[in-house]
Amino acid sequence: MRAVAALCLAVSLVHLLMVFLHVAPPNDISQRYSRQINAWVYPLFEQNWKLFAPDPDSVNRQISARTAHTDADGTMTVSTWFDLTAVDNDAVKHDPFPSHTAQNMLRRAWTTYVDTHGGDDHPHSDRAYMIQQYLRNIAVDRVTEHRRGAFESIQIRVRTLPVTAPLPDGTARPPAAGRPALETRLLPWWKVSSRGN
């Protein structure tokens, strides 16, 4: 029992130290061990200082995924699109205490993916590659949970629709001229291992 308590205390102290070094101003220690600190903090313990001054989304996103399976005869079967955002919305709707993961996991994974990849879908850093795997694993887990059948590849599609302020009479404002009403981004096919991620 004492060994378990000592282990929990040690892990807690390491966690506090890693988070402190992550949020502290740059110094010799945080710069020297930045790779280890970032490996500990991202993506589960990322610090987001928008708690008291949130930056609300100005767009609605529909994130969907489809899968591909190669049959024994070599023919490839591609599934229909599965709406991952709808799963999150259903988990939050009518729940007085919705979980943080149901509200934000997929959305934050996508925004972090865009931050690390930009318009290019090739990871150019270890963190970008890790976020790509994180987004892929979320999609694989959600699809596996709601659909049956094996698959070897998964593709993600993100449809973005700008949110416009309503007109004074309460009717919807038309989209700004020259700006597309709906943007669609199709990510490349990602391989899925036999373990499902």
Secondary structure, DSSP 8 states (H G I E B T S, - for coil): -HHHHHHHHHHHHHHHHHHHHHHS---HHHHHTHHHHHHHHTTTT-----SSS----SEEEEEEEEEEEE-TTS-EEE---EEHHHHHHHHHTT-SS--HHHHHHHHHHHHHHHHHHTT--S--SHHHHHHHHHHHHHHHHHHHHH--S--SEEEEEEEEEE-----TTS------TTS-S-EEEE---EE--TT--
